[in-house]
Amino acid sequence: MSARLCILYSPYLEFQGNDSGAPERLPYIEVMDQVASPPTKLMELTTGKSNFEVFLSSGKASKRDIEQVLALHGRTLADFSRVLDFGVGVGRVSRHLDEIAELVGVDVMPEMIAWLKEEMPFGTWIQNNEYPPLPFDAGSFDLVINHSVFTHLNIEHQDLWLAELSRVLKPGGLAILSFSGDVPFAGYLKSLRDNGAPERAIIHEADFLREGYKWIEEDSWRDTDFPDWYHSMFHSPQYVFKHWAQWFEIISWKKCGNLNFQDNIVARKI
């Protein structure tokens, strides 16, 4: 048995599933779709796939997911004047946010920020460090969007960044945050059992039930271009509701609301 078992699940693939196995064709003929295709390497780092159509349609689907959770609270993206895309990557979602008055994106990967500055001049793109702070005053944004960042941070990193996102939000501002909940974790346990590691699955499930989360370092993110602190994190919804309430009021939760895979919450600045 291999020393480490890779997590093979990708929300960018899950959301497109259909009987034919072909990508779901979503409408994406918009101004922002005229932005150039990112380099193959950057698309693969962002989605695990090099297909530009998958990249475009997954970004459009993520925008749809954001719109749906905002609609639960009677809001639209156009209601927000200054939006932060935390973990912007190579603009998979931000390229579709043409209705935002002022769009800012941050990411830890310098090559992604360099590409955004060259190809997407309609936004402000900044490389952040491993740890806070961000170069913004308190209360700088009325909305923070995030896709699959807290799914890769350990407890130390995520607590620091949750506090920082709360700091840069205006009072009453909203954050849409995703996490890998019960469904992705069940898939991970199945992958362990299917790959001949049932004992590890039992141990990891016990850890998850006891702590409310499970941090996996022996995963498919090792030995990649991502930082060595970037791995796989699973949360129970109950943990998120209780622990993240230190910084936010959790006002809604949508199970598998992020590309039909990760969970989405809407959190309000306390």
C-alpha positions as a Markdown table, in Angstrom:
| # | Residue | x | y | z |
|---|---|---|---|---|
| 1 | Met | 0.0 | 0.0 | 0.0 |
| 2 | Ser | 1.3 | 3.5 | -0.8 |
| 3 | Ala | 2.5 | 5.6 | 2.0 |
| 4 | Arg | -0.1 | 8.2 | 1.2 |
| 5 | Leu | -3.5 | 8.1 | -0.4 |
| 6 | Cys | -4.5 | 11.0 | -2.5 |
| 7 | Ile | -7.9 | 12.6 | -2.2 |
| 8 | Leu | -9.4 | 12.3 | -5.7 |
| 9 | Tyr | -12.5 | 14.4 | -5.2 |
| 10 | Ser | -12.8 | 17.7 | -7.1 |
| 11 | Pro | -15.8 | 20.0 | -6.8 |
| 12 | Tyr | -15.0 | 21.3 | -10.2 |
| 13 | Leu | -15.8 | 17.9 | -11.6 |
| 14 | Glu | -18.7 | 17.0 | -9.3 |
| 15 | Phe | -20.9 | 20.0 | -10.4 |
| 16 | Gln | -20.8 | 18.9 | -14.0 |
| 17 | Gly | -21.8 | 15.3 | -13.6 |
| 18 | Asn | -24.3 | 14.0 | -16.1 |
| 19 | Asp | -25.1 | 10.6 | -17.8 |
| 20 | Ser | -22.9 | 11.2 | -20.8 |
| 21 | Gly | -19.9 | 12.2 | -18.8 |
| 22 | Ala | -19.5 | 15.4 | -20.9 |
| 23 | Pro | -19.2 | 18.8 | -19.2 |
| 24 | Glu | -22.5 | 20.5 | -18.6 |
| 25 | Arg | -22.7 | 23.5 | -21.0 |
| 26 | Leu | -23.7 | 26.5 | -19.0 |
| 27 | Pro | -24.4 | 29.9 | -20.7 |
| 28 | Tyr | -21.4 | 32.1 | -20.3 |
| 29 | Ile | -21.4 | 34.5 | -23.2 |
| 30 | Glu | -20.7 | 37.7 | -21.3 |
| 31 | Val | -18.2 | 40.5 | -21.4 |
| 32 | Met | -16.0 | 38.9 | -18.8 |
| 33 | Asp | -15.7 | 35.7 | -20.9 |
| 34 | Gln | -13.7 | 37.7 | -23.4 |
| 35 | Val | -10.8 | 37.6 | -20.9 |
| 36 | Ala | -8.0 | 35.4 | -22.2 |
| 37 | Ser | -7.6 | 31.8 | -21.2 |
| 38 | Pro | -5.2 | 31.4 | -18.3 |
| 39 | Pro | -2.1 | 29.3 | -18.9 |
| 40 | Thr | -2.8 | 25.6 | -18.6 |
| 41 | Lys | -0.6 | 25.2 | -15.5 |
| 42 | Leu | -2.6 | 27.9 | -13.7 |
| 43 | Met | -6.0 | 26.4 | -14.7 |
| 44 | Glu | -4.8 | 23.0 | -13.4 |
| 45 | Leu | -3.7 | 24.5 | -10.1 |
| 46 | Thr | -7.1 | 26.2 | -9.8 |
| 47 | Thr | -9.4 | 23.4 | -10.9 |
| 48 | Gly | -7.3 | 20.3 | -11.4 |
| 49 | Lys | -8.3 | 20.4 | -15.1 |
| 50 | Ser | -6.7 | 22.0 | -18.1 |
| 51 | Asn | -9.9 | 22.4 | -20.1 |
| 52 | Phe | -10.8 | 26.0 | -20.6 |
| 53 | Glu | -14.5 | 25.3 | -21.1 |
| 54 | Val | -14.6 | 23.5 | -17.7 |
| 55 | Phe | -12.8 | 26.5 | -16.2 |
| 56 | Leu | -15.3 | 29.0 | -17.6 |
| 57 | Ser | -18.4 | 27.0 | -16.7 |
| 58 | Ser | -17.3 | 26.2 | -13.2 |
| 59 | Gly | -16.7 | 29.9 | -12.6 |
| 60 | Lys | -20.1 | 30.7 | -13.9 |
| 61 | Ala | -21.6 | 28.0 | -11.7 |
| 62 | Ser | -19.8 | 29.4 | -8.6 |
| 63 | Lys | -21.2 | 32.8 | -9.4 |
| 64 | Arg | -24.7 | 31.2 | -9.6 |
| 65 | Asp | -24.1 | 29.6 | -6.2 |
| 66 | Ile | -23.2 | 32.9 | -4.7 |
| 67 | Glu | -26.3 | 34.6 | -6.2 |
| 68 | Gln | -28.5 | 31.8 | -4.8 |
| 69 | Val | -27.3 | 32.1 | -1.2 |
| 70 | Leu | -27.5 | 35.9 | -1.4 |
| 71 | Ala | -31.1 | 35.7 | -2.7 |
| 72 | Leu | -32.0 | 33.8 | 0.5 |
| 73 | His | -31.3 | 37.2 | 2.3 |
| 74 | Gly | -32.9 | 39.4 | -0.4 |
| 75 | Arg | -29.6 | 40.6 | -1.8 |
| 76 | Thr | -27.8 | 40.5 | -5.1 |
| 77 | Leu | -24.2 | 41.0 | -6.0 |
| 78 | Ala | -25.0 | 44.4 | -7.4 |
| 79 | Asp | -26.0 | 45.5 | -3.9 |
| 80 | Phe | -22.4 | 45.5 | -2.8 |
| 81 | Ser | -20.0 | 48.3 | -3.6 |
| 82 | Arg | -16.7 | 46.8 | -2.6 |
| 83 | Val | -16.1 | 43.0 | -2.8 |
| 84 | Leu | -13.1 | 41.0 | -1.7 |
| 85 | Asp | -12.4 | 37.6 | -3.5 |
| 86 | Phe | -10.3 | 35.9 | -0.9 |
| 87 | Gly | -8.2 | 33.2 | -2.6 |
| 88 | Val | -9.0 | 34.6 | -6.1 |
| 89 | Gly | -6.7 | 32.1 | -7.8 |
| 90 | Val | -6.5 | 32.9 | -11.5 |
| 91 | Gly | -9.9 | 34.7 | -11.6 |
| 92 | Arg | -12.1 | 31.6 | -12.1 |
| 93 | Val | -15.0 | 33.4 | -10.4 |
| 94 | Ser | -14.0 | 37.1 | -10.5 |
| 95 | Arg | -13.9 | 37.2 | -14.3 |
| 96 | His | -17.7 | 36.8 | -14.2 |
| 97 | Leu | -18.3 | 39.6 | -11.6 |
| 98 | Asp | -18.8 | 42.5 | -14.0 |
| 99 | Glu | -21.6 | 44.0 | -11.9 |
| 100 | Ile | -19.3 | 44.7 | -9.0 |
| 101 | Ala | -18.5 | 48.4 | -8.6 |
| 102 | Glu | -15.0 | 47.7 | -7.0 |
| 103 | Leu | -13.6 | 44.2 | -7.1 |
| 104 | Val | -10.4 | 43.2 | -5.1 |
| 105 | Gly | -8.8 | 39.8 | -5.1 |
| 106 | Val | -6.0 | 38.4 | -3.0 |
| 107 | Asp | -4.1 | 35.2 | -3.3 |
| 108 | Val | -0.9 | 33.7 | -2.0 |
| 109 | Met | 0.3 | 32.5 | -5.4 |
| 110 | Pro | 2.5 | 35.2 | -7.1 |
| 111 | Glu | 2.2 | 33.8 | -10.6 |
| 112 | Met | -1.6 | 33.9 | -10.4 |
| 113 | Ile | -1.6 | 37.5 | -9.2 |
| 114 | Ala | 0.9 | 38.5 | -12.0 |
| 115 | Trp | -1.5 | 37.0 | -14.6 |
| 116 | Leu | -4.5 | 38.7 | -13.2 |
| 117 | Lys | -2.7 | 42.1 | -13.3 |
| 118 | Glu | -1.8 | 41.6 | -16.9 |
| 119 | Glu | -5.1 | 40.1 | -18.2 |
| 120 | Met | -7.9 | 41.4 | -15.9 |
| 121 | Pro | -7.2 | 45.1 | -15.3 |
| 122 | Phe | -10.8 | 45.8 | -14.2 |
| 123 | Gly | -9.9 | 44.5 | -10.7 |
| 124 | Thr | -7.3 | 45.1 | -8.1 |
| 125 | Trp | -5.1 | 42.1 | -7.5 |
| 126 | Ile | -2.8 | 41.7 | -4.5 |
| 127 | Gln | -0.5 | 38.9 | -3.3 |
| 128 | Asn | -1.1 | 38.2 | 0.4 |
| 129 | Asn | 1.3 | 36.4 | 2.7 |
| 130 | Glu | 0.9 | 33.1 | 4.5 |
| 131 | Tyr | -0.4 | 35.0 | 7.6 |
| 132 | Pro | -2.5 | 38.2 | 8.1 |
| 133 | Pro | -2.8 | 41.1 | 7.9 |
| 134 | Leu | -4.1 | 42.1 | 4.6 |
| 135 | Pro | -3.2 | 45.6 | 3.4 |
| 136 | Phe | -6.6 | 47.0 | 4.0 |
| 137 | Asp | -8.1 | 49.2 | 6.7 |
| 138 | Ala | -10.8 | 47.8 | 9.0 |
| 139 | Gly | -14.2 | 47.8 | 7.5 |
| 140 | Ser | -13.0 | 48.1 | 3.9 |
| 141 | Phe | -15.4 | 45.7 | 2.3 |
| 142 | Asp | -19.2 | 45.0 | 2.4 |
| 143 | Leu | -18.9 | 41.5 | 1.0 |
| 144 | Val | -16.2 | 38.8 | 1.1 |
| 145 | Ile | -16.5 | 35.8 | -1.3 |
| 146 | Asn | -14.4 | 32.7 | -0.9 |
| 147 | His | -14.2 | 29.3 | -2.6 |
| 148 | Ser | -12.3 | 26.4 | -1.2 |
| 149 | Val | -9.7 | 28.2 | 0.9 |
| 150 | Phe | -10.7 | 27.0 | 4.4 |
| 151 | Thr | -10.8 | 23.5 | 2.9 |
| 152 | His | -7.0 | 23.7 | 2.8 |
| 153 | Leu | -5.9 | 25.5 | 6.0 |
| 154 | Asn | -5.1 | 24.0 | 9.3 |
| 155 | Ile | -6.8 | 25.3 | 12.5 |
| 156 | Glu | -4.1 | 27.9 | 13.2 |
| 157 | His | -4.2 | 29.4 | 9.8 |
| 158 | Gln | -7.9 | 29.4 | 9.4 |
| 159 | Asp | -8.6 | 31.0 | 12.8 |
| 160 | Leu | -6.1 | 33.8 | 11.9 |
| 161 | Trp | -7.7 | 34.3 | 8.5 |
| 162 | Leu | -11.3 | 34.2 | 9.8 |
| 163 | Ala | -10.4 | 37.0 | 12.3 |
| 164 | Glu | -8.8 | 39.0 | 9.5 |
| 165 | Leu | -11.8 | 38.6 | 7.2 |
| 166 | Ser | -14.0 | 39.8 | 10.0 |
| 167 | Arg | -11.7 | 42.8 | 10.5 |
| 168 | Val | -11.8 | 44.0 | 6.9 |
| 169 | Leu | -15.6 | 43.6 | 6.7 |
| 170 | Lys | -17.8 | 46.6 | 7.5 |
| 171 | Pro | -20.2 | 46.1 | 10.4 |
| 172 | Gly | -23.1 | 44.1 | 9.0 |
| 173 | Gly | -21.1 | 43.1 | 6.0 |
| 174 | Leu | -21.4 | 39.5 | 4.7 |
| 175 | Ala | -18.9 | 36.7 | 4.0 |
| 176 | Ile | -19.8 | 33.7 | 1.8 |
| 177 | Leu | -17.4 | 31.0 | 2.9 |
| 178 | Ser | -17.1 | 27.3 | 1.8 |
| 179 | Phe | -16.0 | 24.3 | 3.7 |
| 180 | Ser | -15.7 | 20.6 | 3.0 |
| 181 | Gly | -18.5 | 19.1 | 5.2 |
| 182 | Asp | -20.0 | 15.7 | 5.7 |
| 183 | Val | -20.4 | 14.8 | 2.0 |
| 184 | Pro | -16.8 | 15.3 | 1.0 |
| 185 | Phe | -15.6 | 13.7 | 4.2 |
| 186 | Ala | -17.7 | 10.6 | 3.5 |
| 187 | Gly | -16.2 | 10.4 | 0.0 |
| 188 | Tyr | -12.7 | 10.7 | 1.5 |
| 189 | Leu | -13.4 | 7.8 | 3.9 |
| 190 | Lys | -14.7 | 5.7 | 1.0 |
| 191 | Ser | -11.6 | 6.4 | -0.9 |
| 192 | Leu | -9.5 | 5.1 | 2.0 |
| 193 | Arg | -11.6 | 1.9 | 2.3 |
| 194 | Asp | -11.5 | 1.3 | -1.5 |
| 195 | Asn | -7.8 | 1.7 | -1.5 |
| 196 | Gly | -7.1 | -0.8 | 1.2 |
| 197 | Ala | -6.8 | 1.4 | 4.2 |
| 198 | Pro | -10.0 | 0.7 | 6.3 |
| 199 | Glu | -8.1 | 1.1 | 9.6 |
| 200 | Arg | -7.1 | 4.6 | 8.6 |
| 201 | Ala | -10.7 | 5.4 | 7.7 |
| 202 | Ile | -11.8 | 4.3 | 11.2 |
| 203 | Ile | -9.2 | 6.4 | 12.9 |
| 204 | His | -9.9 | 9.5 | 10.8 |
| 205 | Glu | -13.6 | 9.2 | 11.3 |
| 206 | Ala | -13.2 | 8.9 | 15.0 |
| 207 | Asp | -11.0 | 12.0 | 15.0 |
| 208 | Phe | -13.6 | 13.9 | 12.9 |
| 209 | Leu | -16.4 | 12.9 | 15.3 |
| 210 | Arg | -14.4 | 13.9 | 18.4 |
| 211 | Glu | -12.9 | 17.2 | 17.2 |
| 212 | Gly | -15.4 | 18.3 | 14.6 |
| 213 | Tyr | -12.8 | 18.5 | 11.9 |
| 214 | Lys | -10.0 | 16.5 | 10.3 |
| 215 | Trp | -6.8 | 17.8 | 8.9 |
| 216 | Ile | -5.0 | 15.6 | 6.3 |
| 217 | Glu | -1.4 | 16.3 | 5.4 |
| 218 | Glu | -0.7 | 13.1 | 3.6 |
| 219 | Asp | -2.8 | 14.1 | 0.6 |
| 220 | Ser | -2.6 | 14.9 | -3.1 |
| 221 | Trp | -1.4 | 18.5 | -2.4 |
| 222 | Arg | 2.0 | 17.3 | -1.2 |
| 223 | Asp | 4.9 | 17.9 | -3.6 |
| 224 | Thr | 2.9 | 20.3 | -5.7 |
| 225 | Asp | 3.4 | 24.0 | -6.4 |
| 226 | Phe | 1.2 | 24.9 | -3.5 |
| 227 | Pro | 2.8 | 25.9 | -0.2 |
| 228 | Asp | 3.7 | 23.1 | 2.3 |
| 229 | Trp | 1.0 | 24.3 | 4.7 |
| 230 | Tyr | -1.7 | 23.8 | 2.0 |
| 231 | His | -3.4 | 20.5 | 2.5 |
| 232 | Ser | -6.9 | 19.1 | 3.1 |
| 233 | Met | -9.4 | 20.1 | 5.8 |
| 234 | Phe | -12.8 | 18.7 | 6.6 |
| 235 | His | -15.3 | 20.3 | 9.0 |
| 236 | Ser | -18.6 | 19.2 | 10.5 |
| 237 | Pro | -21.3 | 21.9 | 10.2 |
| 238 | Gln | -21.7 | 21.8 | 13.9 |
| 239 | Tyr | -18.0 | 22.8 | 14.4 |
| 240 | Val | -18.4 | 25.7 | 11.9 |
| 241 | Phe | -21.6 | 27.0 | 13.6 |
| 242 | Lys | -19.9 | 27.0 | 17.0 |
| 243 | His | -16.3 | 27.9 | 16.4 |
| 244 | Trp | -16.6 | 30.4 | 13.6 |
| 245 | Ala | -19.2 | 32.2 | 15.6 |
| 246 | Gln | -16.3 | 33.9 | 17.4 |
| 247 | Trp | -16.0 | 36.2 | 14.4 |
| 248 | Phe | -19.4 | 36.1 | 12.6 |
| 249 | Glu | -23.0 | 35.5 | 13.0 |
| 250 | Ile | -23.8 | 32.5 | 10.8 |
| 251 | Ile | -27.1 | 33.5 | 9.2 |
| 252 | Ser | -27.5 | 30.6 | 6.7 |
| 253 | Trp | -26.0 | 27.3 | 5.7 |
| 254 | Lys | -26.5 | 25.5 | 2.4 |
| 255 | Lys | -25.3 | 21.9 | 2.3 |
| 256 | Cys | -23.4 | 21.1 | -0.9 |
| 257 | Gly | -24.2 | 24.6 | -2.0 |
| 258 | Asn | -20.8 | 25.1 | -3.5 |
| 259 | Leu | -20.6 | 23.3 | -6.9 |
| 260 | Asn | -22.9 | 20.6 | -5.5 |
| 261 | Phe | -20.0 | 19.5 | -3.3 |
| 262 | Gln | -18.7 | 21.8 | -0.5 |
| 263 | Asp | -21.0 | 23.5 | 1.9 |
| 264 | Asn | -21.6 | 27.3 | 1.8 |
| 265 | Ile | -22.4 | 29.6 | 4.7 |
| 266 | Val | -23.4 | 33.2 | 4.8 |
| 267 | Ala | -21.8 | 34.9 | 7.8 |
| 268 | Arg | -22.5 | 38.4 | 9.0 |
| 269 | Lys | -19.9 | 40.7 | 10.6 |
| 270 | Ile | -20.7 | 40.9 | 14.3 |
